Amino acid sequence: MRRLHLLYHELRPGGSNYSYVLSTERFAKQLELFAHLRSHPDNTLRPELTFDDGHISNFEHALPALQIHGLSALFFITVGWTGQRAGYMNAQHLRALHQAGQSIGAHGWTHTLLTHCNDRELKHELLDARVALEDKLGAPVTIMSLPGGRYNSRVLSACRDAGYTHIYTSAPRVETNASAFTQGRLNIRGDMTLPWISDLFRPASSTLSSLERQYRIKAAVQSFLGDRLYEKLWALLNRQETEPDTDPETAAAHEDPAHHQ
């Protein structure tokens, strides 16, 4: 059976205008759909859940909801934020996730775009992050998600050298080969409705192919504008949350660039 990996970030009761925040209510409804799809014998596309960053809501809200439906997910952790950044999980949370049967992977050390790193920085983001995460969990870590979905042949080579067996991107495409080194994911935004998500899994749906075309256009825009200008545009379009009296340009300058997918 083919699989479609879905990408989440933060969950919040009541949701938010910020597109990377999903309400816990919508998430619960989506899990009901996914549990149904997985149990239906005629379904040819299996939903798989992933989370990026390591936000505390992944432990407080996502884990209990997953357990209710007997589901599991891949949690990709920004290792340098663990136990250091307010609102993000600590090592105890990660161990509890792992002990609950959830899978843990790395999402870099500082959440920077890997295509911007020199060789020394790449080693820190990839190898040091993996080793530190393994020390916290007491278990092997072999999967990695790319901040911002950005990569090139040099980044992929460094990922292999750092000991990763599977790399998850942000390209919205169905898995065609479970053993492939890179796997695509569809970013689930807070404004996506349940009927729209359900349509993704209909055999005759053209939604995914449309999303792939949009992704290629967006990638071309990113390349044309450059990361810095694209970050500012992204912050405006996704209703980036800021501190009071912070203008969008300043917000984009301080926002973690890996979120600009």
C-alpha positions as CSV (number, residue, x, y, z in Angstrom):
1,M,0.0,0.0,0.0
2,R,1.2,3.5,-0.8
3,R,1.6,6.0,2.0
4,L,1.1,9.8,2.3
5,H,3.1,11.4,5.0
6,L,1.4,14.4,6.6
7,L,3.4,17.1,8.4
8,Y,2.2,18.9,11.5
9,H,3.9,21.5,13.8
10,E,2.0,22.9,16.8
11,L,-1.4,22.1,18.2
12,R,-3.5,24.5,20.2
13,P,-7.0,24.5,21.8
14,G,-8.9,27.1,19.8
15,G,-6.3,27.2,17.0
16,S,-4.7,30.4,15.7
17,N,-4.6,32.5,12.5
18,Y,-1.0,31.4,12.1
19,S,-1.1,28.7,9.5
20,Y,1.4,26.4,11.3
21,V,-0.9,26.0,14.3
22,L,-3.7,23.5,14.1
23,S,-6.6,23.4,16.6
24,T,-6.8,20.4,18.8
25,E,-10.4,20.0,17.7
26,R,-9.5,19.8,14.0
27,F,-6.7,17.4,14.8
28,A,-9.0,15.1,16.7
29,K,-11.4,15.0,13.7
30,Q,-8.5,14.3,11.3
31,L,-7.4,11.4,13.5
32,E,-10.8,9.9,13.3
33,L,-10.6,10.1,9.5
34,F,-7.1,8.6,9.4
35,A,-8.1,5.7,11.7
36,H,-11.1,5.0,9.5
37,L,-8.9,5.1,6.3
38,R,-6.4,2.7,7.9
39,S,-9.0,0.2,8.8
40,H,-10.9,0.3,5.5
41,P,-9.9,-2.7,3.3
42,D,-10.5,-0.8,0.0
43,N,-8.3,2.2,0.9
44,T,-5.1,2.2,-1.3
45,L,-3.4,5.2,0.3
46,R,-2.3,5.0,3.9
47,P,-2.0,8.3,6.0
48,E,1.2,8.6,8.1
49,L,1.7,11.4,10.6
50,T,4.9,13.4,11.3
51,F,5.6,16.4,13.5
52,D,8.5,18.9,13.2
53,D,10.3,21.0,15.8
54,G,9.4,19.3,19.1
55,H,6.8,21.7,20.4
56,I,5.4,20.8,23.8
57,S,1.9,20.5,22.3
58,N,3.2,17.4,20.6
59,F,3.4,15.7,24.0
60,E,0.5,17.4,25.7
61,H,-2.1,17.2,22.9
62,A,-0.9,15.0,20.0
63,L,0.3,12.0,22.1
64,P,-3.0,11.5,24.0
65,A,-5.1,12.0,20.8
66,L,-2.9,9.5,18.9
67,Q,-3.3,6.9,21.7
68,I,-7.1,7.2,21.7
69,H,-7.1,6.0,18.1
70,G,-4.2,3.6,18.4
71,L,-2.1,5.6,16.0
72,S,1.6,6.5,16.0
73,A,3.7,9.3,14.4
74,L,7.2,10.3,13.6
75,F,8.4,13.2,15.8
76,F,11.3,15.2,14.4
77,I,13.1,17.2,17.1
78,T,15.2,20.4,16.9
79,V,17.8,19.0,19.3
80,G,19.3,22.4,20.4
81,W,15.9,23.5,21.6
82,T,15.2,20.5,23.8
83,G,15.0,21.6,27.4
84,Q,16.4,25.0,26.4
85,R,13.6,26.9,24.6
86,A,10.3,27.8,26.2
87,G,7.3,25.9,24.7
88,Y,9.4,22.9,23.5
89,M,9.8,19.4,24.9
90,N,12.6,18.4,27.2
91,A,14.5,15.0,27.4
92,Q,11.9,13.5,29.7
93,H,9.1,14.3,27.3
94,L,11.1,12.7,24.4
95,R,11.8,9.6,26.4
96,A,8.1,9.3,27.3
97,L,7.1,9.6,23.6
98,H,9.6,6.9,22.7
99,Q,8.4,4.6,25.5
100,A,4.8,5.2,24.3
101,G,5.8,3.6,21.0
102,Q,6.3,6.8,19.0
103,S,9.2,7.2,16.6
104,I,11.8,10.0,17.2
105,G,14.0,11.6,14.6
106,A,16.2,14.7,14.2
107,H,15.3,18.0,12.7
108,G,18.8,19.6,13.0
109,W,20.4,21.3,16.0
110,T,19.5,25.0,15.5
111,H,16.7,24.7,12.9
112,T,18.8,26.5,10.2
113,L,18.5,25.7,6.5
114,L,21.0,23.0,5.8
115,T,21.8,24.5,2.3
116,H,23.2,27.5,4.1
117,C,25.7,25.5,6.2
118,N,29.4,25.0,5.7
119,D,30.9,21.5,6.3
120,R,31.5,22.1,10.0
121,E,28.0,23.5,10.5
122,L,26.5,20.6,8.6
123,K,28.3,18.1,10.8
124,H,26.9,19.9,13.9
125,E,23.3,20.0,12.5
126,L,23.3,16.4,11.4
127,L,25.8,14.2,13.3
128,D,26.0,16.1,16.6
129,A,22.2,16.3,16.6
130,R,21.8,12.6,16.0
131,V,24.3,11.6,18.7
132,A,22.8,14.0,21.3
133,L,19.3,12.7,20.6
134,E,20.4,9.1,20.9
135,D,22.0,9.9,24.3
136,K,18.7,11.4,25.5
137,L,16.7,8.5,24.3
138,G,19.1,5.6,24.8
139,A,18.0,4.3,21.4
140,P,19.2,4.6,17.8
141,V,18.1,7.6,15.7
142,T,18.2,7.0,11.9
143,I,15.6,9.4,10.5
144,M,15.8,13.1,9.8
145,S,13.5,15.8,8.5
146,L,15.0,18.7,6.6
147,P,14.3,22.2,8.0
148,G,12.3,24.1,5.4
149,G,12.5,21.1,3.2
150,R,15.6,22.6,1.6
151,Y,18.4,20.3,0.3
152,N,20.8,19.6,-2.5
153,S,23.1,16.7,-3.3
154,R,25.7,18.0,-0.8
155,V,23.2,18.0,2.0
156,L,21.9,14.5,1.2
157,S,25.5,13.2,1.1
158,A,26.1,14.7,4.5
159,C,22.9,13.1,5.8
160,R,24.2,9.7,4.7
161,D,27.6,10.3,6.2
162,A,25.9,11.3,9.5
163,G,24.2,7.9,9.7
164,Y,20.6,8.6,8.5
165,T,18.8,6.0,6.5
166,H,15.7,8.1,5.6
167,I,15.3,11.8,5.0
168,Y,11.9,13.5,5.0
169,T,11.3,16.6,2.8
170,S,8.4,19.0,2.4
171,A,7.5,18.0,-1.1
172,P,3.8,17.0,-1.2
173,R,4.1,13.6,-2.9
174,V,3.0,10.1,-2.2
175,E,5.6,7.5,-1.2
176,T,6.4,5.3,-4.1
177,N,9.1,3.2,-2.5
178,A,9.3,2.6,1.2
179,S,13.0,2.1,1.1
180,A,13.8,5.3,-0.8
181,F,16.3,7.6,1.0
182,T,14.1,10.7,0.6
183,Q,10.4,10.8,1.4
184,G,7.9,13.6,0.7
185,R,5.4,15.1,3.1
186,L,2.3,17.2,2.9
187,N,2.3,20.2,5.3
188,I,-1.1,20.3,7.0
189,R,-2.1,23.9,7.7
190,G,-4.7,25.1,10.2
191,D,-7.1,26.3,7.5
192,M,-7.3,22.9,5.7
193,T,-10.8,21.5,6.1
194,L,-11.7,17.9,6.8
195,P,-13.5,17.4,3.5
196,W,-10.4,18.7,1.6
197,I,-8.1,16.4,3.5
198,S,-10.5,13.5,3.0
199,D,-10.5,14.2,-0.8
200,L,-6.7,13.6,-0.8
201,F,-7.3,9.9,-0.2
202,R,-9.9,9.4,-2.9
203,P,-8.5,7.2,-5.8
204,A,-9.8,9.6,-8.5
205,S,-8.7,12.8,-6.7
206,S,-6.5,15.2,-8.6
207,T,-5.7,17.2,-5.4
208,L,-2.3,15.8,-4.8
209,S,-1.1,16.3,-8.4
210,S,-2.3,19.9,-8.2
211,L,-0.4,20.3,-4.9
212,E,2.8,19.0,-6.6
213,R,2.5,21.5,-9.4
214,Q,2.0,24.3,-6.8
215,Y,5.1,23.1,-4.9
216,R,7.2,23.2,-8.1
217,I,6.0,26.8,-8.7
218,K,6.8,27.8,-5.1
219,A,10.2,26.3,-5.4
220,A,10.9,28.4,-8.5
221,V,9.7,31.5,-6.6
222,Q,12.0,30.7,-3.7
223,S,14.9,30.3,-6.1
224,F,14.1,33.6,-7.8
225,L,13.5,35.7,-4.7
226,G,16.2,34.2,-2.5
227,D,15.6,32.9,1.0
228,R,15.7,36.3,2.7
229,L,13.0,38.0,0.6
230,Y,11.0,34.8,0.5
231,E,11.0,34.7,4.3
232,K,9.4,38.1,4.5
233,L,6.7,37.1,2.0
234,W,6.1,33.9,3.8
235,A,5.6,35.6,7.2
236,L,2.9,37.9,5.7
237,L,1.0,35.1,3.8
238,N,1.0,32.7,6.8
239,R,0.0,35.3,9.4
240,Q,3.2,34.8,11.3
241,E,2.6,35.4,15.0
242,T,4.8,38.2,16.5
243,E,5.3,40.0,19.7
244,P,3.1,43.1,20.2
245,D,4.2,46.1,18.1
246,T,6.5,43.9,15.9
247,D,6.1,44.7,12.2
248,P,6.0,41.8,9.7
249,E,9.5,42.6,8.2
250,T,11.1,42.4,11.7
251,A,9.2,39.2,12.4
252,A,10.4,37.6,9.2
253,A,14.0,38.6,10.1
254,H,13.8,36.8,13.4
255,E,11.6,33.9,12.5
256,D,13.3,30.5,12.2
257,P,13.9,30.3,8.4
258,A,13.3,26.5,8.5
259,H,9.6,27.2,8.8
260,H,9.4,28.8,5.4
261,Q,8.2,25.8,3.4
